[in-house]
Amino acid sequence: NIPSIVALQNARTLIKNNEKIIVDGNQGIVIVNPSKDILEDYEVRQNIWGIEQQKLSKIKNIQCKTINNEKIELLANIEVPGDIESVKNNKAAGIGLFRTEFLFMNRKDLPNEDEQFEIYKSVARSMKEKTVVIRTLDSGADKLTSADTTISANPALGLRAIRLCLSEPQLFNIQLRAILRASRFGKIKILIPMLSSLTELRQTKLLIERAKKSLMNEKILFNKNIMVGGMIEVPAVAINAEIFAQELDFLSIGTNDLVQYTLAIDRTDDRVSHLYNSLHPAILKLINITIKAGRKYKKEVSICGEMAGDTKLTRLLLGMGLRYFSMHPSRILSVKKQVLNSNTQKLVSSSAKILKAKESENIRTLIQKLNQ
């Protein structure tokens, strides 16, 4: 909930000490030394925002259902155990994404099994019977840890996420054992990032089974039926979503990387960030393919990227058949408001029309109509 804007190349030269600035995190605008009129305008905006937050707080304890009585699960993304307070305050249905790589960052050593176990256990206990999806180490690219011994020329396409874990089985085994040990203390699920082939998935499953056997040999209790899901963020996997839906217990669409890889745009490079477009027709088609695959094989499909928390897209995604959203805790109530005012049956035809659109601008226009 702290307004922030990144990639302001000339900020250091344009902003001086003791100058008054306005940081508009919604619009991505920083205003230096605002005039009296602009300052008054933003004070009004700030007050309106405060009133809106108060209104949203009133729907916290209302069950998240659409007008036509369809239950929608709004889960939260977290990075560290300290985020749990915000998850609870916003009444999330559970944790849809625990980004464990942040436990590995900004330190010289790697967290051992017991340290990881205690962290995962504390999160599971805090959430009680609610779902906690723990993503295995997604190191590399823009999130470097001490596990990354070399930096590739193109880290987004290099040895990262599940590729790194499969190349470092001992590192992976430590994390898997810690997650499995914690699984008896809550409803924990395992999520595998950046899958690109069935071979990777089957190798991963083999290592999970080995970790299970080692714990059984040591007579350590864990949930033997723990669910294993995969992130759909590589286009090759989205296209083959039906195959992966048969092999996995659930699917989670990582839209941030899915957009990056589909459009060949480095999302951390602000020189090409204007080309990053989550409403590209190809992106919507890949999401739709994945949702359909999940429905066909009766597997849960969620979206855990930035698109999940974008209220402009909530009704479109509902119309496409999405029923599980995972987002930053601060976005949950805003999305919930959209859900409460939506009828999924009436959104199907509009969403189908949007999926047929050939250009992003046309898609944006149709989405505006859908939200009116």
N, C-alpha and C positions, 0 to 999 in steps of 0.2 A: 504493500500500500504506500510505498514511497514513490512519488512521481520521478521518472527517470527517462533520459533520452541518450542514445549512444550514437557514435559515428559523427560527432560534430567536429569536423576537421580543424576549423579555425577558432574554436571556442577560447583557447588560451590567449590568442592575440586580440580577440574582440571583447572579452570580459575582464575587467580589472577588479582588484580588491575593493570591497565596500560598495560595489554597485548593486542596485536592486535589479533582480531578474525574476521573470515569470517562467516557470517550467510547466508547460502544458503537455503532460505525458500522453494524453488521449490523442492529440493532434500531431505530436512530434515536433513541437515548436518551443523555442526558447526566445523570449523577448528581453532584450537588455535595455535598462533605463526606460521602462514604459511611461508613456504620457499619462496624465491624470485620467483622461477618458478611458484609455485602455486598462489602466489599473482598476478603475471603478467597474468596468465591464467584467473583468476577471474576478473581482470580488463578488459580483452578482452570480457569476458562474459557479464560484466556489460554494456559495450559499445554497444554490440549487442542487449542486452535487451532494451537499450535506443532507438536504431534505430527502433526496432520492435514496440515500443510504439508510435513513431512518425508515422510509417506507419499505425498503427491501428487508429490513430486520424483522418486520411484522410477518413475513412469510416463512421465517426460519423453521417453525415447527409444523408447517402445513405439509402434508404428504405430497411428494413430487409426482403428480399425475396430470395427464392432459385432460382437456375438456371432455373427451370421450372415454375417460377413466382408464387410460393406459399408463401403467407405471413406468417411469423413466429413472434410471440410476445415474446420479451425479456424484462422481468420485473426485478425489483430490490428488494432485501431484505433489510430492514432497521431495526434499533434498537431504534434510537432516532431521533427527528426532524432534528438534525444537519447533518444527513446523506443525506438530500435532495439535497444538493449542488452536491455531488458526483453522485447522481441519474441523475440530470439534465446534468451534464458535460459529462456523458457517454450515454446520449440520450436514457434512458430507456423508454419503452412503457408505464410504470406505475410502481406502487409498488405492487408486487405480495405477499409480506409478511411483515407486520409491526409487529414486535415482541414486544407486549405491556408489557411483564413482566419486561422489563428493566426500565419501569417507576416506578415499584414497588420496585426495588432493592436498596440496600445501603441506606435505610432510616428507621426510627423508626415507622413512621406513614404510613397509606395507602393514596394514592392520592384520593381526593374526586371527586365528579361528575363534578363540574365546572372546576377543574384543568385538568381532563382527557378530557373533552369537548373542552377546549381551545387548547390542544395539537393536538387532532384529527382534529379539524377544521383547524388549521394552516397547517397541512400536506395536507389536502384535498384542501385547497385554493392554496397552493404552486404547487400542481400537476394539478390544473385547471380541465379540462375535462378528465384527464387520470385516469385510475383505481387505487384505493387505497384499498388493501385487508388488513383489520385489524383483526389480530388473537386475540381472547380473551385470557385472562390470562393463560399462559402455565407455571405456577409456579410449583416447585417441582423438584426432581431429581438433576440435576446440576445447577439449577437456583432457588435458595431459596430467598424468600421475607418475609416481615413481616406478610404476610398472612399464611405462613407455621408455625404453632404453634408447631408442632412436626415433628421430622425427623424419618421416618420409617426405618426399618432394610434394606430394599431394595427400596430406593426412586424411582428408575426408574419404579418400578412396583406398587408403592404405591398410596397415595392420591395426585394426581397431575393433572394439566391441567383441562379438563372438569369435572373430578371427584371431584376435589377440589371446582370448581365453583358451581356444583350442591349441594355439601354439605354445601356451604356458599351462599345461594341464595341472601342475602342482598348485599354481596360483588359483586356478579355477576350482580345483578340488577343495581347497581351504574355504572358499566362499560357499560352495554347494553344501558342504558339511555344516557350516554355520547356519545357513538358511534352513536346511532340513532339521537340525537340532531345535531351531526356534519354532518350527511348524507345529509342534505339539501345544504351543501356547496361544494359538489363534488361527484364524482362517487365512493362512499364507498361501500364495500362489507364486510360481516362478515364471519370470518373463525373460525370454531370450532376445537380445537386440541384434538388429542388422543381419538377419538370416538372408542368405542369397541362394541356397540350394538345399535339396533334400539330404545330400551327403553331410552337410554341416549339421543339419537338424538331427540326423541319426547318430552322428559322432557325439553330439551334445547329450542325447538321450542315453547313450552308452556310458558317458562319464557320470551322469546323474545316477544311473543304476549302480555304478561302481562305488559312488559315495554312499549310497544307501546300504550296500553290502558291508562296507567298512564299518558303518555305524551299527548294523545288526551284529556283526562279529564282536563289537565292543559292548553289545547289549545296551546301547543308547537309544532311547525312545524317540520316535519322530512319526510324522504322518506319512504312512507308506503310500497313500493314495493322493499325494500332493499333486495339484494340477499344474501342468506346464503349458505355457502359451508362447507365442512368437510375435515379434513386432513386424508389421508389414510396412517397411520403409524403403525397400529396394523394389523398383518397378517389376523386375523379373518375378519376384514373389507375389506381388499384387496380381499380375497377369495369371499366375498359376495358383491363385488363392484357393481354388477348390481342392487341389492336391494337398496343400498345407492344412486346410481345414479338416481334412481326414486324419492327419497325423498329429494335430495339436488339440489341446483341450479348450483353448480360446485364442482369439486373435486381437491384437491391439495395433491400430493404425497410427504410426508415428508421422503425422503430416508434415512436420518441419523438415525432416530428411527426405520424405517422399517427394516433396516439391523440389528440394535441392537436386536430387538425383534424376528426377524426371525431366527437369528443365535445364540440367547441366549448369546450375548456378551455385556458386559458393555463397552460402547464406551469411558467412562471416566477413565477406568482402563488400564494403559499402560502395565500391565503384560499380558493382553490378547489382546492388540490392534493389534498384528500381525495376529490375527484370523478374524479381522473385514474386510469383503470382499464384496464390493458392486457389484462385478462381479460373485458372487455365482449364479449358474443357477436358484435357487429358487427365488432370488431377482428379476432377470429379468422376470421370469414368473409372479410374483405378479404385477410388473409394467405393463406388457403386458395385464394382465387380467383387470386392472384398466383402461388403455387407451381404450381397446375394449369396456368396459362398458360405458364409456363416449361417445364414438362414436355411440354406439347403441341407447342411449337415448338423443343424441344431447346435451350433457353437456360438457362444457370446462373442460379439464384435464390439470393440470400443474404439474411440478416437482419443489419443492422449497428447496430440500436438496443439499448437496455438489455435487451430481452427475450432477445437472443442469449446474454448472459452469465448469465442467471438459470437456475440448475441445476434449479429446480422445473419449468421449462418445456421442458427439453431433450428429454425423451421425447415430450412432446406434439408438438413441432415435428418430431421425427424421424418420428413416426407420420403427420404431415401431408405428409411427403415432402421436407422440407428437408434438404439435404446440405451446405450451406455456411453457416457461422456466422462472424461477425466481431465481435469484442468487445475490451474492455480486456484487455491482455496478462495481467494478474493473475488473470483469470477462466478462462483457457484450460485449465489443468490440472484445475480443478474440473469444468468441462464435459466434458473428456476422460474423466474417471472415469465420468461418467454414460453417455457414448457406449460405452465399453468394456463396460459392464454392461447394454447394451440390445440387444434383438433387434427390428429394424425391422419384420419381418414380423408379429410378435406385437403391435406397437403400433398397427397400422393401424385395427383395429376399435375399439379404445379411443378413439383420437383422433377417429374418425368419430362416436362416441357423444357425445364432449365438444362437437363442433361443432354437434350438434343441441340442446344444452342452451340454455334460454331465459334463465337468470339467472346472474349472475356467481358467486353463492354456490354454486350447484349445480356450476358449472364448477370452482371451487376444490376442492370435495369430491371430484369425479371425478379431478382431477389428483393429489390426495393418494393416492388408491387406485392410480393409475397408477404412482406412485413407490414404492409399498410393496414 
